[in-house]
Amino acid sequence: MPGLTTVELNEFLEEPGHLLRIGTVDRSGMPRVVPIWFEHGESKLWFTPRAKSAWLDDLRANPAVCCTIDETSGESRKLVARGRAVLEYDLGDDDVWRDRYRRIACRYTPPQFAEAYIQDTIEEQRALYSLALADAETSTWRMPFRQGEDPLAVWASRYYHR
């Protein structure tokens, strides 16, 4: 199965509408996976748990994450990134990075709705985390639909018993 080039990965991550599914581990060792909004910039994935999000508690106790971003149609592009999330701004510092949150909201909603959402939830504090892709273990893939590619090569070679 072919992977994505750096250019293809950046284009994929810049497209609006894809959800990031973040996997964390709670204090009892149980996994938690939550679909969330995100932004890609500065070679990082940026995401914002609310103060009362269970996965914020998970990140505070253990910053190890596994993030997946994928699509189910077209080339079925996918990214898996495993690493350590970094707390960029803690709760209460929202005003410092609110423009980033505005950009995140606009990736998923029309601008006028995003602004109304931000204003309606302005008292709900959020933390800002990032995952630097260069510091994470990453893998990408897509369906082999391009000219000259074997259309049956949908699995990585390690999955075959040859």
Secondary structure, 3 states (H helix, E strand, C coil): CCCCCHHHHHHHHHCCCCCEEEEEECCCCCEEEEEECCEEECCEEEECCECCCHHHHHHHHCCEEEEEEECCCCCCCEEEEEEECEEEECCCCHHHHHHHHHHHHHHHCCHHHHHHHHHHCCCCCECEEEEEHHHCEEEEECCCCCCCCCCCCCCCHHHCCC
